[in-house]
Amino acid sequence: MVLLGLCYNTIMRTYIVGNWKMNFTIGESSIYLHKLLKRIKPARGLQIVIAPSSIALQPLSLQIDRKKLKLAAQNCNAKDYGAYTGETSVTQLRGLVNYIIVGHSERRHVFNETDNMIREKVAACIRNNITPILCIGETESQRSFGETKDVLRDQLISGLADVSREDLDKVIIAYEPVWAISGVKGAHPAVPDDIAESVKIIREHLSDTYGKEIAEKMPLLYGGSVNPSNAGAYLTIPGIDGLLIGGASLIADQFIDIIELAKKIKL
Ligand code: PGA
């Protein structure tokens, strides 16, 4: 697949990631996982990931079949241990999860996480051999002021600043325009053309900074109001390697429909 002179690796994995946010008790999480495990079949080239709330990670890690699904944490602290009340370090998550969502827009905008904090979290993931899913995305006002390109580049530069060249293949990027994330006031789903424009910005930046080969290989997911009716359109955008799904990942039928679509389109 060729886009702007960049040739995307067609054997690259596809990722479908469900971000459960602050939903489900431990019991509900376990029942839901049981349902998913019964209905999901492993497929080569497709990585399915769920990100339950932190309290459910340990019990689910005992229940999960890692051939079918992997676990992600929704957040972490960048320090390995210490006097940080209420926090969980990447070191503590090691052995439980394969992925950590870092810099989600709710962390950036509701909990005021700075680019520096996010950079340190990405580095902590790499140090602990866990794949960070680095979320980037512009707000509605940044978009309306024509700042999307600068915002995406700044978030990429800062988020990846402490990742060595050799470790760049351990990073996943998720593009989530804040204005398209359900739950955000006035949110509305993005049209694929908007996403394609941002994908171009992201891939070009990666190519200019790290070279074509790294830019082509780095998985890039899309997230924001994804559901079974629009998932197909997002998955066919050149340069998109998967989806980060919030609301629709809480409903088994919808999440599974999206997984099936991904298999049809990507594998
Ligand atoms: P949404 O959430 O699919 O409910 O919009 C996506 C996300 O915040 O990761």
Residues whose N, C-alpha, C, O or C-beta is under 5 A from the ligand:
A	BS01	PGA	N19 A180 I181 S182 G223 G224 S225 V226 L244 I245 G246 G247
